């Protein structure tokens, strides 16, 4: 437990290092497995966000396309490059 007065950097990092240094092999393996799982979950969340953004961009561009906006006008309206628009509409 980190005392409230010391619960800020660099003390928090020092307590974390000291805590890991005192771990048993089993505790370390569990800590490491949890760290790997958390990193994997962060990666999944980032990928899902990117995919969601791309789907939203595609929907916007398709809606503009259905209203007969040209790609140059879409680029002006969205800030996307013509190459991005081509890729998203492909």
Secondary structure, DSSP 8 states (H G I E B T S, - for coil): ---GGG-STTHHHHHHHHHHHT--HHHHHHHHHHHHHHHHHHHHHHHHHHHHHHHHHHHHHHHHHHTT--HHHHHHHH---HHHHHHHH-
